[in-house]
Amino acid sequence: MPKQPTNKLSAQSGLVITKNTAGVLSSAQIAFNKVMKKLEDERVKHQRKQKQLDDLMAVVIRDIMPLLEDLNRANRDLVFHVAEAMHGIKLSKKRINSLKDLVEELVNELLSDPCGISEEDVSELQKILEQLHPPEDQALLDAEAAEGFDFMRSLLESVAKKSGLDLDLSDLDPNMNPADLERQMEERFRAAAAANHSRKQSRPRKQTKAQKEKAAMQAEIEEAKKRDLKSLYKQLAKALHPDLETDASLKDHKEVWMKRLTSAYAEGNLRELLQIEMEWLGEEAGNLASAGDEKLKVYCAVLKEQIADMKLRTNSLIREPQYGPLRRFVHPFIPELPKPAGIMFDLKNDLQRQTKILKGLKAENSNPKKIIEFVADNYWQYMNERSIPF
């Protein structure tokens, strides 16, 4: 009697169920393979994105950060020279205002990202910033800022109210750190949304028969997920527990397996549990290949959740702490990673321009007034061009 074809678990094509020449896969097994392949594809995308970020970080640290530090020091020197010239050189009111705007912009940029400059430099820059706005000017600026903040706050509360959210921002301090202010606003929005959701949940509408059946089916699926994960964990834990192993060399190996198993179960990571099962049983891992259709459907549901989680992790990679130096070059509204060549081109151009100006100001036979006037006029023109929306 000819031997019947048997399905098996293949390591060569990822964690999928394969068949021999005469074998046939069930629809549930085919679906499982498709979902597992999607998960493997997402894992590859995650690794590729991580490598891309790591490679870009290496370029940033090696080539770009030194340029940025040089540019920051050049901007620091330019601020000091311009601030001094504004008091020692007679200039028109238009040029004085232009230089004030230039100094304020440069100082704010340096204070927000002070790499390459010392704490003493930071202190001096803060003093210059304070000198730009006398007490009477500062009072007017504070009043305008408070008025603008109150308008923004009332606008946000009004938009939230139209969305059914009871949002109260009246106790927020407009003078707090911008990052803390943004964080607190986000927390208030989430709290208001959660409270609104809770109110809706406390007043449940009468469900239709179809809705009740769907809810019951979903509850059964969730329970099946937990039950099958727990069952698989227990089976593997019983087989891999190091305390039940008498062979010393195998015991060490099983301790490693058991740590992975416990961690995977705690995370609900079915893919890792199946990987451990495959390693243990080898290529003839019949436990999964012979699993019933209902169990495979449950596995597919769990794996789809892992796919969604992997996508989220991939999209959030740039926000991980180790990529902090890289985030300064990422445009806030354009999610694409910047090209190192483009960053370096812009930094070199800015550095070359600032270095040329500083060299002229420091030269013995230079005309500081003429150079400062050029800087003021050039910045005024730049600001006007930047304000044109087309």
C-alpha positions as CSV (number, residue, x, y, z in Angstrom):
1,M,0.0,0.0,0.0
2,P,1.5,3.4,-1.0
3,K,2.5,5.7,1.7
4,Q,0.0,8.6,2.2
5,P,1.4,12.1,1.7
6,T,2.0,14.1,4.9
7,N,2.1,17.8,5.4
8,K,5.1,19.2,7.3
9,L,6.5,22.4,8.6
10,S,9.2,24.0,6.5
11,A,12.0,26.2,7.8
12,Q,13.3,26.9,4.4
13,S,10.4,29.0,3.2
14,G,9.7,30.6,6.6
15,L,7.3,29.1,9.2
16,V,4.8,27.6,6.8
17,I,3.1,24.3,6.2
18,T,4.2,22.6,3.0
19,K,3.2,19.4,1.2
20,N,5.1,16.7,-0.6
21,T,4.5,16.0,-4.4
22,A,1.1,14.4,-4.0
23,G,-0.1,16.3,-0.9
24,V,-3.0,18.8,-0.8
25,L,-3.3,21.6,1.7
26,S,-6.7,22.5,3.2
27,S,-8.1,26.0,2.9
28,A,-7.2,26.8,6.5
29,Q,-3.6,25.7,6.0
30,I,-3.4,27.8,2.9
31,A,-4.8,30.8,4.8
32,F,-2.3,30.1,7.7
33,N,0.6,30.1,5.2
34,K,-0.5,33.4,3.7
35,V,-0.9,35.1,7.1
36,M,2.5,33.7,8.2
37,K,4.1,35.0,5.0
38,K,2.7,38.5,5.6
39,L,4.1,38.4,9.1
40,E,7.5,37.4,7.8
41,D,7.3,40.1,5.2
42,E,6.6,42.7,7.9
43,R,9.5,41.4,10.0
44,V,11.8,41.8,7.0
45,K,10.5,45.3,6.4
46,H,11.1,46.1,10.1
47,Q,14.7,44.8,9.9
48,R,15.3,46.7,6.6
49,K,13.9,50.0,8.1
50,Q,16.0,49.4,11.3
51,K,19.2,48.9,9.1
52,Q,18.3,52.0,7.1
53,L,18.1,54.0,10.3
54,D,21.2,52.6,11.7
55,D,23.1,53.3,8.5
56,L,21.8,56.8,8.4
57,M,22.7,57.3,12.0
58,A,26.3,56.3,11.3
59,V,26.5,58.9,8.5
60,V,24.9,61.5,10.8
61,I,27.4,60.9,13.6
62,R,30.4,60.6,11.4
63,D,29.8,63.3,8.8
64,I,26.8,65.5,9.6
65,M,27.1,66.2,13.3
66,P,30.6,67.7,13.0
67,L,29.3,70.0,10.3
68,L,26.3,71.0,12.4
69,E,28.6,71.7,15.4
70,D,30.8,73.9,13.1
71,L,27.8,75.8,11.8
72,N,26.4,76.3,15.3
73,R,29.7,77.8,16.4
74,A,29.8,80.0,13.3
75,N,26.2,81.2,14.1
76,R,27.2,81.8,17.7
77,D,30.1,84.0,16.5
78,L,27.9,85.8,14.1
79,V,25.3,86.6,16.8
80,F,28.0,88.0,19.0
81,H,29.4,90.2,16.2
82,V,26.0,91.4,15.1
83,A,24.8,92.1,18.6
84,E,28.0,94.2,19.3
85,A,27.6,96.0,15.9
86,M,24.0,97.0,16.7
87,H,25.3,99.0,19.6
88,G,28.5,100.4,18.1
89,I,27.6,101.1,14.5
90,K,25.1,103.7,13.3
91,L,22.4,101.9,11.3
92,S,19.0,102.7,9.9
93,K,15.9,101.7,11.8
94,K,15.0,99.2,9.1
95,R,18.4,97.5,9.3
96,I,18.3,97.5,13.1
97,N,14.9,95.7,13.0
98,S,16.2,93.3,10.4
99,L,19.3,92.5,12.5
100,K,17.1,92.0,15.6
101,D,15.0,89.5,13.8
102,L,18.1,87.7,12.5
103,V,19.7,87.5,15.9
104,E,16.5,86.3,17.5
105,E,16.1,83.6,15.0
106,L,19.7,82.4,15.3
107,V,19.6,82.5,19.1
108,N,16.4,80.5,19.3
109,E,17.8,77.9,16.9
110,L,21.0,77.6,19.0
111,L,19.2,77.4,22.3
112,S,16.8,74.7,20.9
113,D,19.8,72.7,19.6
114,P,23.0,73.8,21.4
115,C,25.3,71.0,20.1
116,G,28.9,72.3,19.6
117,I,28.5,75.3,21.9
118,S,29.3,75.6,25.7
119,E,27.1,76.3,28.6
120,E,28.7,79.8,28.9
121,D,27.8,80.4,25.3
122,V,24.2,79.4,26.1
123,S,24.1,81.8,29.0
124,E,25.5,84.7,26.9
125,L,23.0,84.0,24.1
126,Q,20.1,84.1,26.6
127,K,21.3,87.5,27.8
128,I,21.4,88.8,24.2
129,L,17.9,87.5,23.6
130,E,16.6,89.3,26.8
131,Q,18.4,92.5,25.6
132,L,16.5,92.5,22.3
133,H,13.2,93.1,24.1
134,P,13.2,95.8,26.8
135,P,10.7,95.4,29.7
136,E,8.1,97.5,28.0
137,D,8.5,95.5,24.7
138,Q,8.5,92.2,26.6
139,A,5.3,93.2,28.4
140,L,3.6,93.8,25.1
141,L,4.9,90.6,23.6
142,D,3.7,88.7,26.7
143,A,0.3,90.2,26.4
144,E,0.1,89.3,22.7
145,A,1.3,85.8,23.4
146,A,-1.3,85.4,26.2
147,E,-4.0,86.6,23.9
148,G,-2.9,84.2,21.2
149,F,-2.8,81.3,23.6
150,D,-6.3,82.1,25.0
151,F,-7.6,82.2,21.4
152,M,-6.0,78.8,20.6
153,R,-7.3,77.3,23.8
154,S,-10.9,78.4,23.2
155,L,-10.6,77.2,19.6
156,L,-9.5,73.7,20.7
157,E,-12.2,73.5,23.4
158,S,-14.8,74.6,20.8
159,V,-13.6,72.0,18.3
160,A,-13.6,69.3,21.0
161,K,-17.1,70.3,22.1
162,K,-18.4,69.9,18.5
163,S,-16.9,66.4,18.6
164,G,-18.7,65.6,21.8
165,L,-15.7,65.9,24.1
166,D,-15.8,67.8,27.3
167,L,-12.3,69.3,27.1
168,D,-11.1,71.8,29.8
169,L,-7.7,73.6,29.1
170,S,-8.3,76.6,31.4
171,D,-5.6,75.7,33.9
172,L,-2.8,75.2,31.4
173,D,0.2,77.6,31.8
174,P,1.2,79.2,28.5
175,N,4.7,79.8,29.9
176,M,5.5,76.2,30.4
177,N,8.0,74.3,28.2
178,P,6.4,73.8,24.7
179,A,7.0,70.1,24.8
180,D,5.4,69.8,28.2
181,L,2.5,71.9,27.0
182,E,1.9,69.7,24.0
183,R,2.2,66.6,26.1
184,Q,-0.4,67.9,28.6
185,M,-2.8,68.8,25.7
186,E,-2.5,65.3,24.3
187,E,-3.2,63.8,27.7
188,R,-6.3,66.0,28.1
189,F,-7.6,65.0,24.7
190,R,-7.1,61.3,25.5
191,A,-8.7,61.7,28.9
192,A,-11.7,63.5,27.3
193,A,-12.0,60.9,24.6
194,A,-11.9,58.1,27.2
195,A,-14.5,59.8,29.3
196,N,-16.7,60.2,26.3
197,H,-16.3,56.6,25.4
198,S,-17.0,55.5,28.9
199,R,-20.3,57.5,28.9
200,K,-21.3,55.9,25.7
201,Q,-20.5,52.5,27.1
202,S,-22.6,53.2,30.2
203,R,-25.6,53.8,28.0
204,P,-25.5,50.8,25.8
205,R,-28.0,50.6,22.9
206,K,-30.2,47.6,22.5
207,Q,-28.3,45.2,20.2
208,T,-29.8,43.5,17.2
209,K,-29.8,39.8,16.9
210,A,-27.0,40.0,14.3
211,Q,-24.9,42.2,16.7
212,K,-25.4,39.8,19.6
213,E,-24.3,36.9,17.5
214,K,-21.3,38.8,16.2
215,A,-20.3,39.8,19.8
216,A,-20.7,36.2,21.0
217,M,-18.6,34.9,18.1
218,Q,-15.9,37.5,18.8
219,A,-15.9,36.5,22.5
220,E,-15.5,32.8,21.5
221,I,-12.6,33.7,19.2
222,E,-10.9,35.7,21.9
223,E,-11.4,32.8,24.4
224,A,-10.1,30.3,21.8
225,K,-7.0,32.5,21.2
226,K,-6.2,32.4,24.9
227,R,-7.0,28.8,25.3
228,D,-5.0,27.6,22.3
229,L,-2.0,29.8,23.2
230,K,-2.2,28.5,26.8
231,S,-2.5,24.9,25.5
232,L,0.5,25.2,23.2
233,Y,2.5,26.9,26.0
234,K,1.7,24.0,28.4
235,Q,2.6,21.4,25.8
236,L,6.0,23.0,25.1
237,A,6.7,23.8,28.8
238,K,6.1,20.2,29.7
239,A,8.5,19.0,27.0
240,L,11.2,21.7,27.4
241,H,11.3,22.3,31.2
242,P,14.9,22.1,32.2
243,D,14.1,20.5,35.6
244,L,12.8,17.4,33.9
245,E,16.0,16.9,31.9
246,T,18.7,14.7,33.3
247,D,21.3,15.3,30.5
248,A,23.4,18.3,31.6
249,S,24.1,19.6,28.1
250,L,20.5,19.4,27.1
251,K,19.4,21.0,30.3
252,D,21.4,24.1,29.5
253,H,19.8,24.2,26.0
254,K,16.3,23.8,27.4
255,E,16.9,26.6,29.9
256,V,17.4,28.9,26.9
257,W,14.3,27.5,25.2
258,M,12.3,27.9,28.4
259,K,13.2,31.6,28.8
260,R,12.2,32.2,25.2
261,L,9.0,30.3,25.7
262,T,8.0,32.2,28.9
263,S,8.7,35.5,27.3
264,A,6.8,34.6,24.1
265,Y,3.8,33.5,26.1
266,A,3.8,36.6,28.2
267,E,3.8,38.7,25.0
268,G,1.1,36.5,23.3
269,N,3.7,36.0,20.5
270,L,2.3,33.0,18.7
271,R,4.9,33.2,16.0
272,E,7.7,32.7,18.5
273,L,5.8,29.8,20.2
274,L,5.5,28.1,16.8
275,Q,9.2,28.8,16.0
276,I,10.2,27.1,19.3
277,E,7.9,24.2,18.5
278,M,9.5,23.8,15.1
279,E,13.0,23.9,16.6
280,W,12.1,21.3,19.1
281,L,10.3,18.9,16.7
282,G,12.5,19.6,13.8
283,E,11.2,19.6,10.2
284,E,8.7,16.9,11.0
285,A,6.7,19.2,13.3
286,G,3.4,17.5,12.8
287,N,1.7,19.2,15.7
288,L,1.1,22.3,13.6
289,A,0.8,20.6,10.3
290,S,-1.9,18.2,11.6
291,A,-3.7,21.0,13.6
292,G,-7.4,21.2,12.9
293,D,-8.9,24.0,10.8
294,E,-10.5,25.7,13.8
295,K,-7.2,25.9,15.6
296,L,-5.5,27.3,12.5
297,K,-8.2,29.9,12.1
298,V,-7.5,31.0,15.7
299,Y,-3.8,31.1,15.0
300,C,-4.5,33.3,11.9
301,A,-6.4,35.8,14.0
302,V,-3.5,36.0,16.5
303,L,-0.9,36.3,13.7
304,K,-2.9,39.2,12.1
305,E,-2.7,41.1,15.4
306,Q,1.0,40.5,15.4
307,I,1.2,41.9,11.8
308,A,-0.6,45.0,12.9
309,D,1.7,45.4,15.9
310,M,4.8,44.9,13.7
311,K,3.6,47.6,11.3
312,L,3.1,50.0,14.2
313,R,6.6,49.2,15.5
314,T,8.2,49.8,12.1
315,N,6.4,53.1,11.7
316,S,7.5,54.2,15.2
317,L,11.1,53.2,14.9
318,I,12.3,56.8,14.2
319,R,10.9,57.8,17.6
320,E,13.1,55.4,19.6
321,P,15.7,57.1,21.8
322,Q,18.8,55.9,19.9
323,Y,17.6,57.8,16.8
324,G,17.4,61.2,18.7
325,P,20.2,62.8,16.7
326,L,18.6,61.8,13.5
327,R,15.1,63.2,14.3
328,R,16.5,66.8,14.2
329,F,16.8,66.4,10.4
330,V,13.4,64.9,9.8
331,H,10.8,67.3,8.5
332,P,7.8,67.6,10.9
333,F,5.3,67.3,8.0
334,I,7.1,65.0,5.7
335,P,7.6,61.4,7.1
336,E,10.3,60.4,4.6
337,L,13.8,60.1,5.9
338,P,16.1,62.8,4.7
339,K,19.0,62.2,2.3
340,P,22.4,62.6,3.9
341,A,23.8,64.3,0.8
342,G,21.0,66.9,0.9
343,I,21.6,67.6,4.6
344,M,25.3,68.0,4.1
345,F,24.9,70.2,1.0
346,D,22.7,72.6,3.0
347,L,24.9,72.6,6.0
348,K,28.1,73.2,4.0
349,N,26.4,76.1,2.1
350,D,25.3,77.7,5.3
351,L,28.7,77.2,6.9
352,Q,30.5,78.6,3.9
353,R,28.3,81.7,3.9
354,Q,28.7,82.3,7.7
355,T,32.4,81.7,7.5
356,K,32.8,84.2,4.7
357,I,31.0,86.9,6.7
358,L,32.9,86.2,9.9
359,K,36.2,86.3,8.0
360,G,35.3,89.7,6.6
361,L,34.3,91.0,10.0
362,K,37.6,89.8,11.5
363,A,39.9,91.1,8.8
364,E,42.1,94.1,9.7
365,N,41.3,96.1,6.5
366,S,37.6,95.2,6.5
367,N,34.7,97.6,6.7
368,P,32.5,96.2,9.5
369,K,29.7,98.7,8.8
370,K,29.4,97.7,5.2
371,I,29.4,94.0,6.0
372,I,26.8,94.4,8.8
373,E,24.6,96.4,6.4
374,F,25.0,93.7,3.8
375,V,23.9,91.1,6.4
376,A,20.9,93.2,7.4
377,D,19.8,93.8,3.8
378,N,20.3,90.2,2.8
379,Y,18.3,88.9,5.7
380,W,15.5,91.4,5.1
381,Q,15.3,90.2,1.5
382,Y,15.3,86.6,2.6
383,M,12.4,87.2,5.0
384,N,10.4,88.9,2.3
385,E,10.9,86.1,-0.1
386,R,10.1,83.5,2.6
387,S,6.8,85.3,3.3
388,I,5.6,84.9,-0.3
389,P,3.3,81.9,-0.5
390,F,3.9,81.0,-4.1
